[in-house]
């Protein structure tokens, strides 16, 4: 006993003033000897941590400190996470499932014990933390360092973490929640409860990631958070839980209050476009507000399509399509927009303007086969030009010429073009009818009237 006391005193002397503080500090143990031993082990394993020798840190002190002196230091927990995640990684690389389970369980215990003693640990620390922050780390670790993850438990931990931290939630926790929530729904997609929970998770995560991003100054964290923002949408889209009715219920009540928030409005437009919900009122309102703030090709074309398809307002639709053309610089896109205008005019029997729009379309993209097909349909609708029925029917040679041109420049429309060619060949005049008028196969014939083209009789 005397020898032990002398050894203890000697150790206190060598440790200086810190040893005097430890001597009466119950955080390190119940007796002076236990307290000195705790400090000795902390000193030893900390040196191993500094050199990334986590196996020796684990075996040469950390385990005992964690179990026997839970209030000794916050570092017990931060170092414990480093030690156990490293050892788990080594076990996983070695495919040692037994060790993986062991280290995973101990890692969870680190977080659980820190949460248990959080108030006492915060009281002795200058860098205090919150229950929500630790819960988020715990939930992320449970999902990441676990050979047998329980989806229900992972969801419970992640949802609790997000509820506690809201807009302060770390980006990776939000990503985890959406991953687990969507997976849980997919595993049991007939469960209405899980579907409703997923929708709420999406609404919360989408809002909280925006709050998180707005506060960031670290470029790397910001980049990671931006990626998670995309992931949150992807998880929701990929879950299959969303439909137009659902998106309408989520966004419609919020459009008006966000009518000046371009980022929010564009998000609504993007998501509802993905789900083909362009007939929804929320989509329409978001697109109009977004276009008013920052006119773009996308919003102008979207509004053009909406006004035409949903409201049958051709004039307003064409107005927006023309805005899209003015804003666009891509010739193929411009051609597509002119083609959309041509279709509107065609549907309203405004054949002159339809043809003019087709010509503008083809001047920007000469290989747009659909445009030649539409021109053929225009010719077919205006085939009459003569008092002789047989000559009128020669207009179908011009129709067929356009269809042949369509499949020549654009093989993707060949099937439709061939079908129409077969149909219109049946409308061409009989040889004997033309013979009576002084025409034969191979002759050139000027089709006058609206078409105003020269064809070869065949």
C-alpha positions in Angstrom: 0.0 0.0 0.0 2.9 2.3 0.9 4.6 1.5 -2.4 1.4 2.2 -4.4 0.9 5.5 -2.6 4.5 6.6 -3.3 4.1 5.7 -7.0 0.9 7.6 -7.1 2.5 10.7 -5.5 5.4 10.5 -7.9 3.1 10.3 -10.9 1.2 13.4 -9.6 4.4 15.3 -9.2 5.6 14.5 -12.7 2.2 15.5 -14.1 2.4 18.9 -12.4 -0.5 21.2 -11.8 -2.9 19.0 -13.9 -2.4 16.1 -11.5 -3.4 18.3 -8.6 -6.7 19.0 -10.4 -7.3 15.4 -11.2 -6.6 14.2 -7.6 -10.0 15.3 -6.4 -11.9 15.1 -9.7 -14.5 12.3 -9.6 -14.8 12.4 -13.4 -11.6 10.4 -13.6 -12.5 7.6 -11.1 -13.5 6.9 -7.5 -10.0 6.9 -5.9 -6.8 8.8 -6.5 -5.2 5.7 -8.0 -8.1 5.2 -10.4 -7.9 8.8 -11.4 -4.2 8.7 -12.1 -4.6 5.5 -14.1 -7.3 7.1 -16.2 -5.1 10.1 -16.9 -2.3 7.8 -17.8 -4.4 5.9 -20.3 -5.8 9.0 -21.8 -2.2 10.2 -22.3 -1.2 6.9 -23.9 -4.1 6.4 -26.3 -4.1 10.1 -27.3 -0.5 9.8 -28.6 -1.6 6.8 -30.7 -4.5 8.7 -32.1 -2.2 11.5 -33.1 -0.2 9.0 -35.2 -3.3 7.4 -36.6 -2.5 4.2 -34.8 -6.1 3.5 -34.0 -5.7 -0.2 -33.1 -3.3 0.5 -30.3 -5.3 3.5 -29.2 -8.3 1.2 -28.9 -6.4 -1.5 -27.0 -4.0 0.7 -25.0 -6.5 2.8 -23.0 -9.4 4.1 -24.9 -11.7 1.2 -24.2 -11.1 1.5 -20.4 -11.5 5.2 -20.3 -14.8 5.0 -22.3 -16.2 2.4 -20.0 -14.9 3.5 -16.6 -14.7 7.3 -16.9 -17.5 8.5 -19.2 -17.3 12.1 -18.0 -13.5 12.4 -18.2 -13.4 14.3 -21.4 -15.4 15.1 -24.6 -12.3 13.9 -26.4 -13.2 10.3 -25.3 -16.1 10.5 -27.7 -14.6 12.4 -30.6 -11.5 10.2 -30.5 -13.8 7.1 -30.1 -15.5 7.9 -33.4 -12.2 8.2 -35.2 -10.9 5.0 -33.7 -14.0 2.9 -34.3 -14.8 4.1 -37.8 -11.2 3.3 -38.8 -11.3 -0.1 -37.3 -14.7 -0.8 -38.9 -13.2 0.2 -42.2 -10.3 -2.2 -41.8 -12.7 -5.0 -40.8 -14.9 -4.3 -43.8 -11.9 -4.4 -46.1 -10.9 -7.8 -44.6 -14.6 -8.9 -44.9 -14.6 -9.8 -41.2 -18.3 -9.5 -40.5 -17.8 -10.5 -36.8 -15.5 -7.6 -36.2 -17.6 -5.2 -38.2 -20.6 -6.0 -36.0 -18.5 -5.5 -32.9 -17.0 -2.1 -33.9 -20.4 -1.0 -35.2 -22.1 -1.8 -31.9 -19.4 0.0 -29.9 -19.6 3.0 -32.2 -23.3 3.3 -31.6 -22.6 3.1 -27.8 -20.3 6.0 -28.2 -23.1 8.2 -29.5 -25.7 6.9 -27.1 -23.4 7.5 -24.1 -22.5 11.0 -25.3 -26.2 11.8 -25.6 -26.8 10.4 -22.1 -24.1 12.6 -20.5 -24.5 15.5 -22.9 -25.3 18.2 -20.3 -22.4 17.2 -18.0 -20.0 17.1 -21.0 -21.2 20.4 -22.3 -20.7 21.9 -18.8 -16.9 21.2 -18.9 -16.5 22.1 -22.6 -15.9 25.5 -24.3 -17.3 24.1 -27.6 -20.7 23.0 -26.6 -22.9 21.0 -28.9 -26.6 20.1 -29.1 -28.6 17.0 -28.9 -29.7 17.5 -32.5 -26.1 17.7 -33.7 -25.1 14.5 -32.0 -28.3 12.8 -33.0 -27.5 13.6 -36.6 -24.0 12.2 -36.3 -25.4 9.1 -34.6 -28.1 8.6 -37.2 -25.5 9.0 -40.0 -23.1 6.6 -38.4 -25.9 4.0 -37.8 -26.7 4.1 -41.5 -23.1 4.2 -42.7 -21.1 2.0 -40.3 -23.5 -0.9 -39.9 -23.5 -4.3 -41.5 -27.1 -4.9 -40.7 -29.1 -1.6 -40.9 -32.6 -1.6 -39.7 -34.5 0.7 -42.1 -37.1 1.5 -39.4 -34.5 2.4 -36.8 -32.4 4.4 -39.3 -35.6 6.3 -40.2 -36.5 6.9 -36.6 -33.0 8.3 -35.7 -32.8 10.5 -38.8 -36.2 11.9 -38.5 -35.6 12.7 -34.8 -32.3 14.4 -35.8 -34.0 16.5 -38.5 -36.8 17.5 -36.1 -34.3 18.7 -33.6 -32.1 20.7 -35.9 -34.4 21.8 -38.8 -32.6 24.4 -40.9 -29.3 23.7 -39.0 -29.4 20.0 -40.1 -26.1 18.9 -41.7 -26.6 18.3 -45.4 -25.5 14.6 -45.2 -28.3 13.9 -42.6 -30.9 15.4 -45.0 -29.5 13.2 -47.8 -29.7 10.1 -45.5 -33.3 10.8 -44.4 -34.5 11.1 -48.0 -32.6 7.9 -49.0 -34.0 5.9 -46.1 -37.5 7.3 -46.4 -37.7 6.6 -50.1 -36.3 3.1 -49.6 -38.8 2.4 -46.8 -41.7 3.5 -49.1 -40.4 1.4 -52.0 -40.2 -1.7 -49.7 -43.8 -1.3 -48.8 -45.3 1.1 -51.3 -48.9 0.1 -50.5 -48.5 1.6 -47.0 -50.3 5.0 -47.0 -48.5 6.0 -43.8 -45.1 5.6 -45.4 -46.2 7.5 -48.5 -47.5 10.4 -46.4 -44.3 10.4 -44.4 -42.1 10.5 -47.5 -44.0 13.5 -48.8 -43.5 15.3 -45.5 -39.9 14.3 -45.4 -39.4 15.7 -48.9 -41.1 19.0 -48.0 -39.0 19.4 -44.9 -35.6 18.3 -46.4 -36.1 20.5 -49.5 -36.8 23.5 -47.3 -34.0 22.8 -44.8 -31.3 22.3 -47.4 -32.1 25.7 -48.8 -31.7 27.2 -45.3 -28.5 25.3 -44.8 -27.1 26.5 -48.2 -28.0 30.1 -47.5 -25.7 30.1 -44.4 -22.7 28.5 -45.9 -19.4 30.3 -46.6 -17.2 27.2 -47.0 -16.9 26.4 -50.7 -16.5 22.7 -50.3 -19.4 22.4 -47.9 -21.5 24.5 -50.2 -20.7 22.3 -53.2 -21.5 19.2 -51.2 -24.8 20.7 -50.0 -25.7 21.7 -53.6 -25.2 18.1 -54.6 -27.4 16.9 -51.8 -30.1 19.4 -52.9 -30.1 17.6 -56.2 -30.2 14.2 -54.5 -33.2 15.2 -52.4 -35.2 15.8 -55.6 -33.8 12.6 -57.1 -34.8 10.5 -54.2 -38.3 12.0 -54.3 -38.7 11.6 -58.0 -37.3 8.0 -58.0 -39.5 6.9 -55.1 -42.6 6.7 -57.3 -44.6 8.3 -54.4 -45.2 11.6 -56.3 -48.0 12.3 -58.8 -49.5 15.4 -60.1 -52.2 15.6 -57.5 -49.6 15.2 -54.8 -47.3 17.9 -56.2 -50.3 20.2 -56.6 -51.2 19.7 -53.0 -47.6 20.4 -51.9 -46.9 23.5 -54.0 -50.2 25.2 -54.7 -50.5 26.7 -51.2 -47.0 28.1 -51.4 -46.8 29.6 -54.8 -48.3 33.0 -53.9 -46.0 33.5 -50.9 -43.0 32.5 -53.0 -44.0 34.5 -56.1 -40.8 36.6 -55.9 -38.5 33.6 -55.1 -37.1 32.6 -58.4 -35.2 29.6 -57.1 -38.4 28.1 -55.5 -40.5 28.8 -58.6 -37.9 27.2 -60.9 -37.8 24.2 -58.7 -41.6 23.8 -58.9 -41.4 24.1 -62.7 -38.6 21.6 -62.9 -40.2 19.0 -60.7 -43.6 19.2 -62.2 -42.1 19.0 -65.7 -40.4 15.8 -64.7 -43.7 14.3 -63.6 -45.5 15.8 -66.7 -47.8 17.9 -64.5 -47.9 20.8 -66.8 -51.7 21.0 -66.6 -51.6 21.6 -62.9 -52.5 25.1 -61.7 -49.4 25.1 -59.5 -47.2 24.6 -62.5 -48.9 27.3 -64.5 -48.7 29.8 -61.7 -45.0 29.0 -60.9 -44.1 29.3 -64.6 -45.8 32.7 -65.0 -44.2 34.2 -61.9 -40.8 32.8 -62.8 -41.1 34.1 -66.3 -42.1 37.6 -65.0 -39.0 37.7 -62.8 -36.5 36.2 -65.2 -37.8 35.5 -68.7 -36.1 32.4 -70.1 -36.5 30.1 -73.1 -37.7 27.3 -70.8 -40.4 29.4 -69.1 -41.6 31.1 -72.3 -42.0 27.7 -74.1 -43.7 26.2 -71.1 -46.2 29.1 -71.0 -46.7 28.9 -74.7 -47.6 25.2 -74.4 -49.8 25.8 -71.4 -51.8 28.6 -73.0 -52.4 26.5 -76.1 -53.1 23.1 -74.6 -54.8 24.0 -71.3 -56.5 27.3 -72.2 -56.9 27.0 -75.9 -55.5 30.6 -76.2 -53.6 30.4 -79.5 -52.7 34.1 -79.6 -51.2 34.1 -76.1 -49.4 30.8 -76.8 -47.8 32.2 -79.9 -46.8 35.4 -78.0 -44.9 33.3 -75.5 -43.3 31.1 -78.2 -42.1 34.2 -80.0 -40.5 35.4 -76.8 -38.8 32.1 -76.5 -37.4 32.5 -80.0 -36.1 36.0 -79.2 -34.3 34.6 -76.1 -32.9 31.5 -77.7 -29.6 31.1 -79.5 -29.7 27.4 -80.4 -30.9 27.0 -84.0 -32.4 23.6 -83.4 -34.3 24.8 -80.4 -35.5 27.8 -82.4 -36.6 25.5 -85.2 -38.6 23.4 -82.7 -40.3 26.5 -81.4 -41.3 27.7 -84.9 -42.6 24.2 -85.5 -44.8 24.5 -82.4 -46.1 27.8 -83.8 -46.8 26.2 -87.2 -48.8 23.5 -85.6 -51.0 26.0 -83.7 -51.7 27.9 -86.9 -52.4 24.7 -88.7 -54.9 23.7 -86.0 -56.7 27.0 -86.4 -56.8 26.7 -90.3 -54.4 29.6 -90.7 -52.5 27.9 -93.4 -50.5 31.0 -94.7 -49.0 31.6 -91.3 -48.5 27.9 -90.7 -46.4 27.6 -93.9 -44.5 30.8 -93.1 -43.6 29.3 -89.6 -42.6 26.0 -91.2 -40.2 27.8 -93.6 -38.6 29.6 -90.7 -38.3 26.3 -88.9 -36.5 24.7 -91.9 -34.2 27.7 -92.3 -33.0 27.0 -88.8 -33.0 23.2 -89.1 -33.2 21.8 -92.7 -33.3 18.3 -91.3 -36.4 18.5 -89.3 -38.5 15.8 -91.0 -41.7 16.6 -89.0 -41.7 20.1 -90.6 -41.8 18.5 -94.1 -44.6 16.3 -93.0 -46.6 19.2 -91.7 -46.1 21.0 -95.0 -47.4 17.9 -96.8 -50.5 18.0 -94.6 -50.9 21.7 -95.5 -50.7 20.9 -99.2 -53.3 18.1 -98.8 -55.6 20.5 -97.0 -55.3 23.0 -99.9 -55.2 20.6 -102.9 -57.9 22.4 -105.0 -56.7 24.9 -107.5 -58.3 24.0 -110.9 -61.7 23.5 -112.4 -60.6 20.0 -113.4 -60.8 17.4 -110.6 -58.0 15.4 -112.1 -55.6 18.4 -112.0 -56.6 19.1 -108.4 -55.6 15.6 -107.5 -52.2 16.3 -109.0 -51.6 18.3 -105.9 -51.0 15.0 -104.1 -47.8 14.6 -106.1 -46.6 17.7 -104.2 -47.8 16.2 -101.0 -45.8 13.0 -101.7 -42.7 15.0 -102.6 -42.7 16.7 -99.2 -43.2 13.3 -97.5 -40.3 11.8 -99.5 -38.2 14.8 -98.5 -39.1 14.3 -94.8 -37.8 10.7 -94.6 -34.7 11.6 -96.7 -33.5 14.3 -94.2 -34.8 12.6 -91.1 -35.0 8.7 -91.1 -36.7 8.8 -87.7 -39.9 10.0 -89.4 -39.8 7.4 -92.2 -42.5 5.1 -90.8 -45.0 7.9 -90.5 -44.0 9.4 -93.9 -44.4 6.0 -95.6 -47.8 5.5 -94.1 -48.9 8.9 -95.4 -47.3 8.3 -98.8 -49.4 5.1 -99.2 -52.5 7.0 -98.1 -52.0 9.9 -100.6 -50.9 7.8 -103.5 -54.5 6.5 -103.5 -55.6 10.1 -104.0 -53.5 10.8 -107.1 -55.3 10.9 -110.5 -55.8 8.0 -112.8 -53.5 7.9 -115.9 -56.5 7.9 -118.3 -58.0 11.0 -116.7 -54.8 12.9 -117.2 -54.4 11.5 -120.7 -57.7 13.0 -121.7 -56.3 16.4 -120.5 -53.1 16.0 -122.5 -50.8 14.9 -119.7 -48.7 11.7 -119.3 -46.2 10.3 -116.8 -43.0 12.3 -116.7 -44.6 15.6 -117.7 -44.0 18.6 -115.6 -47.1 20.3 -114.2 -47.3 23.7 -112.4 -49.6 23.4 -109.5 -51.1 26.8 -109.1 -53.3 28.3 -106.4 -52.1 28.0 -102.7 -49.5 25.4 -103.3 -47.8 27.1 -106.3 -45.2 24.4 -107.0 -44.1 22.3 -110.1 -44.5 18.5 -109.8 -43.7 15.6 -112.0 -46.6 13.4 -113.0 -46.2 9.7 -112.3 
